[in-house]
Each structure stands twice: as C-alpha cells, then as structure tokens.
Amino acid sequence: MKKISFMDCSFRDGFQSCVGARVKTEDFLPALEAAVKAGINYIEIGGGARFQSLYFYCQEDAFDMMDKCREVVGPDVNLQTLSRGVNVVGLSSQSSDIIDLHARMFKKHGITTIRNFDALNDVRNLIPSGNSIHKAGLKHQITVTMMGLAPGLTESYAHSPKFYADSLKAILDSGVPFDSLAFKDASGTSTPKTVYETIKMARQMLGNDKEIQFHTHDTAGMAVSCNWAAIKAGADVIDLAMSPLSGGTCEADILVMYQRLRGTDYTLDIDPEKILEAEKVFEKCMDKYFMPPESMQVSPKIIFSPMPGGALTANTQMMRDNNCIDKYDAAIAEMREVVAKGGFGTSVTPVSQFYFQQAFRNAVQGKNADGSWKMDPNGYGKMVLGYFGKTPIAPDPQVVKWAQEQLGLDPTTKAVVEINDANPKLGIKAATQILEDNKLEVTDENIFIAAACGDKGIAYLKGDRPMGI
C-alpha cells in the first residue's frame, strides 16, 4: 500500500481562500499546535497574500508570525510558504536584489520550503527566485500552474497536457535547481483527465528521483476527483485542509480524502480520530470570524470564469468593504472573454486579479463608444503588452492595440527582472531611501516590507495600523 503524503494548507491558503487572508496569529496558534500533535508534519504557513494581509488588515508583522509558528511546531516540521516568481510576495514584480532578500529573510524566520510559481508559466520569471531560494539553503518547490478552460475553449493549446509538458521541459532546460515539483490549480477547474495525463507525463519526464505534489481547490466541486487522478498518475503529495475552512473555495478536507482512499491501494497514513480532534480545535479558533457564504459552497459558475479560491473571497471582501458586492456576478460573467483575449495566463495571483479587475471594469464601467475596453492600466493592460512575461498564447491583437494606445506603452519581450533591475525606483537602495525619508529603522526586514508592501507597509511601520478584520 502506497502512503500518500499531504500538506495542510489551512493556515495560509485556507485563510486566503475563505476569509480574505485576514486572521490574527494569536487566534490560530492553538489549532496549529493541535495539528502537529495530531501528526501533521508538513504545513503551509505564509507567503502569498498572507504576507501583506498581516500588515494591511491584522496589525501584525508577517516575520513575527513566522517566528511564532516555528516556535509552536518545533524544529522538525516542514513549514512552507508561497512565492509568485519575480513578485515573490510583493504587490508587484521586484528587482533581483529584493528577490534575493526575500529568500534570505524567509530562511532567517524559520521557513523550510518555498513553493515558487509564475502565473504565465514563463520560466524566465522562475529562474531568479528559484536560484535565490536554493542559494539561501531552502528547499525549492518549482511549480507549473494549471486551470481548466471555459466550455467552448477547450481545444486551445493553452492548459493542455502538451502545454504543461512544454512548461516542465522549459524548467528542466533552464537548469534552475529544484527539490520537488508542484502542479498548482488555484481555481480547481482542471478536469481529472487533464490532471492524470499531465502528472503521468511529468513522472515519465522526471523519473522517480523528484517528488511530485498536486494542489487544487474544491471551488468547482472537483478537488477529490482531481486529487485521486493525481495519485493514480504518480503524485507523491497532495494539498489538503482542515474544517471549518476545507471544501468550497479551499482544498479538500483531510478526513474526506482519507475516506476516499479507504479500500484502495493508497492511504494517507493518519490517525483519523486525532485529525478530528485537531479540526474541533480549529473550528473553535475560527468561530469568531465571518465566513462568507460564497466560500463554503461549490460554484458551477467557476468553470466559466475561472476565479481561484484564493482570490474569490479576497475580492468579495473588498467589494463588501466598498458596498458593491451586487456587481460580483456581472464581473464573473465577463471573465471568460477577458481570460481568452488576454492570452490564457493561469488564473492565479497576480493574473487572477488582473482578470477580475478588467472584468469588473467591463461589467460596471461598460465599453467605450467605439467598442474598445477601458483598459486596466496597472494589471491587465500591461500584461497583454508583455510587462509581466510571455503569456501562454499571444493575446488578442485588438486588445493589445487598445492597451498600447491607452497606456502609451509599446509591447515588450524583455524579461521582467531585466526591466525591474533597470528601474531606479525599485530595489534595496530605493527601499532604504524610503525608510530614511520616513525616519524609520533600516533593517533587512523593513527594507523588504517597504519593497513588497509599498505605502501600506510604510504606514504599518509608522504605527498606522487600521484593523480590517
């Protein structure tokens, strides 16, 4: 019987997918301790939106959070964080010195492994961060991002097993060092057939020397089926979560997946009674938090958009904050066209936000008199022009033309880090100057906060800590 390992995503992706990443450390530490006592030794603890959310909403420092988590779990538990390629955990893409600082700071504050992904699967965006992760002495989990295409678009090369094979080949050809490979489907819209064929192919390409991990969400009700397909194809590790966050926009529940494997040739090798007790502790820890109804249900709309779990509740929470939640359905309906014309980058941060922001503009502001879209100048518009890397297929030429005219920028094929390294407003020197101008202490941590979190990070460091929970 083959033992399938799992990572508990409750304390990072669970928070991000269900409550907009807005959870205070003191509230979840008892559940983290209970999870370790139940035998869970691989836990996602930070990165992604859980980095800036602590500064923006929770009045906390993310580095302090990581230190406290390491103290609770002890020295042996594998603590993992999420990094978005050249964005690392920033609001925007970073220069190479900040990318390197990210790895060093996360190593310093107790992290074992960093999962490194790029929403466009542009290997040029994985190389700088991957090299820095490896150099810092962390385990590097390199990632291919996945999603399913909306009905009517399924014949595209993008997001086919062949596309994922080509993405993996580009990783291998680049020579970037990595310890394991993940396939990440943030929207949970891949079909079990695609998952099976993709991981089967990856296992053939990698042999048995590299661990393969699969990540998906239950937003479209497919998590258990896709996890099973991944296991049958040769995945060694799957991503799961604990109640009350599991299911819906989050990952499948640990106990639900345990039940699926009963009577098969595979097992999670857990004590289900101990996991049940840990989930009870977690439920008690989370009972003071508002759980948006959209985070707790399967949504058939998702296969048409696709909106990832980690962005869905972040967007709906912001829409509630701004009294426009009634516009959500219209924006979701617009996403299908936005994704198709934007070049089919994977709907995962930051590209999922680019898609949603452009779809929201199309739904709420309408189109220009000539039929053109009012292009989002910071995200979608720059993406179709190439400023975040190469999209899986070329964006619609008309959309590129609109972006070029409205933004006053020419398309580019330069690597993102090359563009950023030439920008004097980015990097350690620029962040240091910002700290000095604001009479703030210059430390490596503060430099990284200034670079990754922008004005809101500076506001936090100056003591302006509004509660947004």
C-alpha positions as CSV (number, residue, x, y, z in Angstrom):
1,M,0.0,0.0,0.0
2,K,1.4,3.4,-1.0
3,K,1.4,6.1,1.6
4,I,0.4,9.5,0.2
5,S,1.8,12.5,2.0
6,F,-0.1,15.7,2.3
7,M,0.5,19.4,3.1
8,D,-2.0,21.0,5.4
9,C,-2.9,24.3,3.7
10,S,-5.3,25.5,6.4
11,F,-3.0,28.2,7.9
12,R,-2.2,30.0,4.6
13,D,-4.4,29.1,1.7
14,G,-7.3,28.3,3.9
15,F,-7.2,31.7,5.4
16,Q,-6.7,33.3,2.0
17,S,-9.4,31.3,0.3
18,C,-12.1,31.6,2.9
19,V,-11.7,34.8,4.9
20,G,-9.6,37.0,2.6
21,A,-6.4,36.1,4.5
22,R,-7.5,38.2,7.5
23,V,-6.7,36.1,10.6
24,K,-4.7,37.1,13.7
25,T,-1.9,34.9,14.7
26,E,-3.0,34.5,18.3
27,D,-6.3,33.1,17.2
28,F,-4.9,30.2,15.2
29,L,-1.8,29.1,17.2
30,P,-3.8,26.6,19.3
31,A,-5.0,24.9,16.2
32,L,-1.5,24.9,14.7
33,E,-0.3,23.2,17.9
34,A,-3.2,20.7,17.7
35,A,-2.4,19.9,14.1
36,V,1.2,19.0,15.0
37,K,0.1,16.9,17.9
38,A,-2.3,15.0,15.6
39,G,0.8,14.0,13.5
40,I,0.7,16.6,10.7
41,N,4.3,17.5,9.9
42,Y,4.0,19.4,6.6
43,I,2.2,22.8,6.9
44,E,1.8,25.8,4.7
45,I,2.2,28.8,6.9
46,G,2.7,32.0,4.9
47,G,3.5,33.8,1.7
48,G,1.1,34.7,-1.0
49,A,-1.5,37.2,0.2
50,R,-0.9,36.1,3.8
51,F,2.2,38.3,3.8
52,Q,0.7,41.7,3.1
53,S,-2.6,40.9,4.7
54,L,-1.0,40.9,8.1
55,Y,0.3,44.4,7.6
56,F,-2.8,45.7,5.8
57,Y,-5.6,44.1,8.0
58,C,-4.3,42.4,11.1
59,Q,-2.0,44.9,12.7
60,E,0.8,42.3,12.7
61,D,4.3,41.7,11.3
62,A,4.5,38.6,9.0
63,F,8.0,37.9,10.1
64,D,6.9,37.8,13.8
65,M,4.1,35.4,12.7
66,M,6.6,33.0,11.1
67,D,8.8,33.1,14.2
68,K,5.8,32.3,16.4
69,C,4.7,29.4,14.2
70,R,8.2,27.9,14.2
71,E,8.3,28.1,17.9
72,V,5.0,26.3,18.2
73,V,5.7,23.5,15.8
74,G,9.3,22.8,16.8
75,P,12.4,22.3,14.6
76,D,11.4,19.3,12.5
77,V,8.1,20.3,10.9
78,N,8.3,21.3,7.2
79,L,6.9,24.9,7.1
80,Q,6.2,26.1,3.6
81,T,5.4,29.4,2.1
82,L,4.2,30.6,-1.3
83,S,6.2,32.8,-3.7
84,R,5.0,34.3,-7.0
85,G,8.2,34.1,-9.1
86,V,9.6,37.6,-9.6
87,N,6.8,39.0,-7.5
88,V,7.8,36.9,-4.5
89,V,5.2,38.1,-2.0
90,G,5.1,41.7,-3.3
91,L,2.2,43.6,-4.6
92,S,4.1,43.9,-7.9
93,S,7.2,42.4,-9.5
94,Q,10.5,43.0,-7.9
95,S,14.2,43.6,-8.8
96,S,16.7,40.8,-8.4
97,D,18.2,42.1,-5.1
98,I,14.7,42.1,-3.4
99,I,14.0,38.7,-4.8
100,D,17.2,37.5,-3.2
101,L,16.4,39.3,0.1
102,H,13.0,37.5,0.2
103,A,14.7,34.1,0.3
104,R,17.2,35.1,2.9
105,M,14.6,36.7,5.2
106,F,12.2,33.7,4.9
107,K,15.1,31.3,5.7
108,K,16.0,33.5,8.7
109,H,12.4,33.4,10.0
110,G,12.0,29.6,10.1
111,I,10.8,28.6,6.7
112,T,11.8,25.2,5.3
113,T,10.4,25.2,1.8
114,I,9.2,27.8,-0.7
115,R,6.8,26.9,-3.5
116,N,7.7,29.1,-6.4
117,F,5.2,29.7,-9.3
118,D,4.6,32.0,-12.2
119,A,1.0,32.6,-13.4
120,L,2.2,32.8,-17.0
121,N,4.4,29.7,-16.7
122,D,7.2,31.9,-18.1
123,V,10.3,30.2,-16.9
124,R,12.3,33.4,-17.0
125,N,10.2,34.5,-14.0
126,L,11.1,31.4,-12.1
127,I,14.8,31.4,-12.5
128,P,15.8,34.4,-10.3
129,S,13.6,33.4,-7.4
130,G,14.5,29.7,-7.8
131,N,18.2,30.4,-7.7
132,S,17.8,32.7,-4.7
133,I,15.7,30.1,-2.8
134,H,18.3,27.4,-3.4
135,K,21.2,29.7,-2.5
136,A,19.6,30.6,0.8
137,G,19.5,26.9,1.8
138,L,15.8,26.5,1.5
139,K,14.0,23.7,-0.3
140,H,12.8,24.9,-3.7
141,Q,9.5,23.5,-4.9
142,I,9.2,24.7,-8.5
143,T,5.7,24.9,-9.9
144,V,3.6,24.6,-13.1
145,T,0.3,26.4,-12.8
146,M,-2.9,24.9,-14.2
147,M,-6.5,25.7,-14.9
148,G,-9.4,24.5,-16.9
149,L,-10.7,26.4,-19.9
150,A,-14.3,27.5,-20.2
151,P,-16.7,25.4,-22.3
152,G,-16.1,26.2,-26.0
153,L,-12.4,27.0,-25.4
154,T,-11.1,23.5,-24.7
155,E,-9.4,23.0,-28.0
156,S,-6.7,25.6,-27.2
157,Y,-3.1,24.6,-26.8
158,A,-3.1,26.6,-23.5
159,H,-3.7,24.5,-20.5
160,S,-3.5,21.2,-22.3
161,P,-1.2,18.4,-21.1
162,K,1.1,19.3,-24.0
163,F,1.3,22.9,-22.8
164,Y,2.2,21.7,-19.3
165,A,4.8,19.2,-20.7
166,D,6.4,22.1,-22.6
167,S,6.4,24.2,-19.4
168,L,8.1,21.5,-17.5
169,K,10.6,21.0,-20.3
170,A,11.5,24.7,-20.2
171,I,12.1,24.4,-16.4
172,L,14.4,21.4,-17.0
173,D,16.2,23.0,-19.9
174,S,16.8,26.2,-17.8
175,G,18.9,24.3,-15.2
176,V,17.3,26.1,-12.3
177,P,17.8,23.9,-9.2
178,F,14.7,22.5,-7.5
179,D,13.9,19.8,-4.9
180,S,10.4,19.0,-5.9
181,L,7.7,19.8,-8.5
182,A,4.2,21.0,-7.9
183,F,1.2,21.3,-10.2
184,K,-1.0,24.1,-8.9
185,D,-4.6,24.6,-9.9
186,A,-5.7,27.5,-7.9
187,S,-9.2,27.7,-9.4
188,G,-9.9,24.0,-9.2
189,T,-11.2,23.9,-12.8
190,S,-8.8,21.3,-14.4
191,T,-10.5,18.1,-15.4
192,P,-9.4,14.8,-13.8
193,K,-8.4,13.6,-17.2
194,T,-6.1,16.6,-17.8
195,V,-4.6,16.2,-14.3
196,Y,-4.0,12.5,-14.8
197,E,-2.4,12.9,-18.2
198,T,-0.2,15.8,-17.0
199,I,1.2,14.1,-13.9
200,K,1.7,10.8,-15.8
201,M,3.7,12.7,-18.3
202,A,5.7,14.6,-15.6
203,R,6.5,11.3,-13.9
204,Q,7.9,10.0,-17.1
205,M,10.0,13.1,-17.6
206,L,11.3,13.2,-14.1
207,G,11.7,9.6,-13.3
208,N,11.4,8.6,-9.7
209,D,14.0,11.0,-8.3
210,K,11.8,14.1,-7.8
211,E,8.7,14.3,-5.6
212,I,5.6,15.5,-7.4
213,Q,2.9,17.4,-5.5
214,F,-0.6,18.4,-6.6
215,H,-2.6,21.3,-5.4
216,T,-6.3,22.1,-6.2
217,H,-9.4,23.7,-4.7
218,D,-12.9,22.5,-4.3
219,T,-14.5,25.7,-5.7
220,A,-16.0,23.8,-8.7
221,G,-16.5,20.6,-6.7
222,M,-13.6,18.7,-8.4
223,A,-11.0,18.5,-5.7
224,V,-11.4,14.9,-4.5
225,S,-11.7,13.7,-8.1
226,C,-8.6,15.6,-9.3
227,N,-6.6,14.5,-6.2
228,W,-7.5,10.9,-7.0
229,A,-6.4,11.4,-10.6
230,A,-3.1,12.9,-9.5
231,I,-2.5,10.0,-7.1
232,K,-3.2,7.4,-9.7
233,A,-0.9,9.2,-12.1
234,G,2.0,9.1,-9.7
235,A,1.8,12.1,-7.4
236,D,3.5,11.6,-4.1
237,V,1.9,14.5,-2.1
238,I,-1.4,16.3,-2.3
239,D,-2.6,19.5,-0.6
240,L,-5.5,19.3,1.9
241,A,-7.0,21.4,4.7
242,M,-9.0,21.1,7.9
243,S,-12.5,22.0,8.8
244,P,-14.0,24.7,9.1
245,L,-12.1,26.0,6.1
246,S,-11.9,22.8,3.9
247,G,-14.1,22.4,0.9
248,G,-15.7,25.2,-1.1
249,T,-13.1,27.7,-2.1
250,C,-10.4,25.8,-0.1
251,E,-8.8,22.4,-0.5
252,A,-10.5,19.1,0.1
253,D,-10.7,18.1,3.8
254,I,-8.1,15.7,5.2
255,L,-10.7,13.3,6.5
256,V,-12.7,13.4,3.3
257,M,-9.7,12.4,1.3
258,Y,-8.8,9.8,3.8
259,Q,-12.3,8.3,3.3
260,R,-11.8,8.4,-0.5
261,L,-8.7,6.3,-0.2
262,R,-10.1,3.7,2.1
263,G,-10.2,0.3,0.5
264,T,-7.8,1.3,-2.3
265,D,-4.0,0.7,-2.7
266,Y,-3.3,4.1,-1.2
267,T,-3.5,5.6,2.3
268,L,-2.9,9.0,4.0
269,D,-1.4,7.2,7.0
270,I,-3.2,9.3,9.6
271,D,-5.0,8.6,12.8
272,P,-8.4,9.9,11.8
273,E,-9.5,10.4,15.4
274,K,-6.6,12.7,16.1
275,I,-7.3,14.7,13.0
276,L,-10.9,15.0,14.1
277,E,-9.8,16.4,17.4
278,A,-7.5,18.9,15.7
279,E,-10.3,20.0,13.5
280,K,-12.5,20.6,16.5
281,V,-9.8,22.9,18.0
282,F,-9.5,24.7,14.7
283,E,-13.3,25.2,14.5
284,K,-13.3,26.7,17.9
285,C,-10.4,29.0,17.0
286,M,-12.3,30.3,13.9
287,D,-15.8,30.7,15.3
288,K,-15.3,34.4,15.8
289,Y,-14.6,35.0,12.1
290,F,-17.2,35.8,9.4
291,M,-17.2,33.0,6.9
292,P,-18.5,34.4,3.6
293,P,-21.2,32.1,2.2
294,E,-19.6,32.1,-1.2
295,S,-16.5,30.4,0.4
296,M,-18.5,27.5,1.8
297,Q,-20.2,26.2,-1.4
298,V,-19.4,24.7,-4.7
299,S,-20.0,27.2,-7.5
300,P,-20.8,25.9,-11.0
301,K,-20.0,29.4,-12.4
302,I,-16.3,28.9,-11.7
303,I,-15.7,26.6,-14.7
304,F,-16.7,29.6,-16.9
305,S,-14.6,32.3,-15.3
306,P,-12.3,30.7,-13.7
307,M,-11.9,32.6,-10.4
308,P,-9.5,30.9,-8.0
309,G,-10.5,30.3,-4.4
310,G,-7.6,32.4,-3.0
311,A,-8.8,35.5,-5.0
312,L,-12.6,34.9,-4.8
313,T,-13.1,35.8,-1.1
314,A,-10.4,38.5,-1.2
315,N,-12.4,40.2,-4.0
316,T,-15.8,39.7,-2.4
317,Q,-14.5,41.0,1.0
318,M,-13.1,44.1,-0.8
319,M,-16.4,44.5,-2.6
320,R,-18.3,44.3,0.7
321,D,-15.9,46.9,2.1
322,N,-16.8,49.2,-0.8
323,N,-20.6,48.4,-0.9
324,C,-20.5,46.9,-4.4
325,I,-20.9,43.1,-3.8
326,D,-24.0,43.3,-6.0
327,K,-21.7,43.6,-9.0
328,Y,-19.9,40.3,-8.4
329,D,-22.0,38.1,-10.7
330,A,-21.6,40.6,-13.6
331,A,-17.9,40.7,-13.2
332,I,-17.6,36.9,-13.1
333,A,-19.6,36.7,-16.3
334,E,-17.2,39.0,-18.0
335,M,-14.1,36.9,-17.0
336,R,-14.4,34.3,-19.7
337,E,-13.8,36.8,-22.5
338,V,-11.2,38.6,-20.6
339,V,-9.2,35.4,-20.0
340,A,-9.5,34.2,-23.6
341,K,-8.4,37.6,-25.1
342,G,-5.6,38.1,-22.6
343,G,-3.6,35.1,-23.6
344,F,-4.8,32.4,-21.2
345,G,-2.4,33.1,-18.3
346,T,-3.3,30.9,-15.4
347,S,-6.0,32.4,-13.1
348,V,-3.8,32.7,-10.0
349,T,-2.3,35.7,-8.3
350,P,-1.5,38.2,-9.7
351,V,-3.1,37.3,-13.0
352,S,-6.4,36.3,-11.4
353,Q,-6.6,39.9,-10.0
354,F,-5.7,41.3,-13.5
355,Y,-8.6,39.3,-15.0
356,F,-11.1,40.3,-12.3
357,Q,-10.2,44.0,-12.3
358,Q,-10.6,44.1,-16.1
359,A,-13.8,42.1,-15.9
360,F,-15.1,44.4,-13.2
361,R,-14.3,47.5,-15.4
362,N,-16.1,45.9,-18.4
363,A,-19.1,45.0,-16.3
364,V,-19.5,48.2,-14.3
365,Q,-18.0,51.0,-16.5
366,G,-19.0,49.5,-19.8
367,K,-17.1,49.9,-23.1
368,N,-16.0,53.0,-24.9
369,A,-18.2,54.4,-27.7
370,D,-16.0,52.6,-30.3
371,G,-16.4,49.3,-28.6
372,S,-13.0,49.2,-27.0
373,W,-12.4,48.3,-23.4
374,K,-11.3,50.8,-20.8
375,M,-8.1,49.0,-20.1
376,D,-6.8,48.5,-16.6
377,P,-3.5,50.4,-16.7
378,N,-1.6,48.6,-14.0
379,G,-2.6,45.0,-14.4
380,Y,-4.3,43.6,-17.5
381,G,-3.2,46.3,-19.9
382,K,0.5,45.8,-19.0
383,M,0.1,42.0,-19.0
384,V,-1.1,41.9,-22.6
385,L,1.8,44.2,-23.6
386,G,4.3,41.7,-22.1
387,Y,5.4,43.6,-19.0
388,F,4.7,40.5,-16.7
389,G,6.2,38.0,-19.1
390,K,5.1,35.9,-22.0
391,T,1.5,34.7,-22.0
392,P,0.8,31.0,-22.9
393,I,-0.6,32.2,-26.3
394,A,-0.5,35.6,-27.9
395,P,-3.1,38.0,-26.6
396,D,-5.9,39.2,-29.0
397,P,-4.2,41.8,-31.3
398,Q,-7.1,44.2,-30.8
399,V,-6.8,44.1,-27.0
400,V,-3.0,44.7,-27.4
401,K,-3.7,47.7,-29.6
402,W,-6.2,49.2,-27.1
403,A,-3.6,48.7,-24.3
404,Q,-0.9,50.3,-26.4
405,E,-3.0,53.3,-27.2
406,Q,-4.5,53.9,-23.8
407,L,-1.3,53.2,-21.7
408,G,1.1,54.8,-24.1
409,L,3.4,51.8,-23.9
410,D,4.9,49.6,-26.6
411,P,4.8,45.9,-26.3
412,T,7.9,44.2,-24.9
413,T,9.6,40.8,-24.9
414,K,12.2,41.7,-22.2
415,A,12.4,39.5,-19.1
416,V,10.6,41.1,-16.1
417,V,13.6,41.1,-13.9
418,E,15.6,42.9,-16.6
419,I,13.0,45.6,-16.7
420,N,12.9,45.9,-12.9
421,D,16.7,45.9,-12.4
422,A,16.9,48.9,-14.7
423,N,14.2,50.9,-12.7
424,P,15.8,53.2,-10.1
425,K,12.6,53.2,-8.1
426,L,12.9,49.5,-7.3
427,G,15.4,47.6,-5.2
428,I,17.2,47.7,-1.9
429,K,18.7,51.2,-2.5
430,A,15.3,52.7,-3.3
431,A,13.6,51.0,-0.3
432,T,16.3,52.1,2.0
433,Q,15.8,55.7,0.9
434,I,12.1,55.4,1.5
435,L,12.8,54.2,5.1
436,E,15.2,57.0,5.7
437,D,12.9,59.6,4.3
438,N,10.2,58.4,6.8
439,K,12.7,58.3,9.7
440,L,12.3,54.5,10.0
441,E,14.9,52.0,11.1
442,V,16.8,50.4,8.2
443,T,16.8,46.7,8.7
444,D,16.6,43.9,6.2
445,E,13.1,43.1,7.3
446,N,12.0,46.7,7.0
447,I,13.6,47.0,3.6
448,F,11.7,44.0,2.4
449,I,8.4,45.3,3.9
450,A,8.9,48.6,2.1
451,A,9.6,47.0,-1.2
452,A,6.9,44.3,-1.0
453,C,4.0,46.3,0.6
454,G,4.5,49.8,-0.7
455,D,2.8,52.7,1.0
456,K,0.7,50.5,3.3
457,G,3.9,48.8,4.5
458,I,5.3,52.1,5.4
459,A,2.1,53.1,7.1
460,Y,2.4,49.9,9.3
461,L,6.0,50.7,10.2
462,K,5.0,54.2,11.2
463,G,2.4,52.8,13.6
464,D,-0.7,53.4,11.5
465,R,-2.3,50.0,11.9
466,P,-6.0,50.1,11.0
467,M,-7.9,46.9,11.8
468,G,-9.5,45.3,8.7
469,I,-10.9,42.1,10.1
